[in-house]
Amino acid sequence: MKEIRLNVPRLQSIINKIGATKIVALGNTAKTALTLLRANHYAMPHPSGMNRKLNNAEFIEEKIKGLQDYLQSPDVLNL
């Protein structure tokens, strides 16, 4: 958590620099950092082969549907 907090200002700077309007967090570390920034984002599971959630077809379908809805929604970035 300490490392995440130390890098949050850098993350905010990068987001501002590239002009991101949609952010997808891959894994809990990214989700935590974006939550600390209070940035609107969509959390996806980490794409590691060790992630057993990715063996569940219903879970994958639900996450992909949610991602599609997020990406098609109006741009809202709270920074």
Secondary structure, 3 states (H helix, E strand, C coil): CHHHHHHHHHHHHHHHHHCCCCCEEECHHHHHHHHHCCCCCEEECCCCCCCHHHHCHHHHHHHHHHHHHHHHCCCCCCC
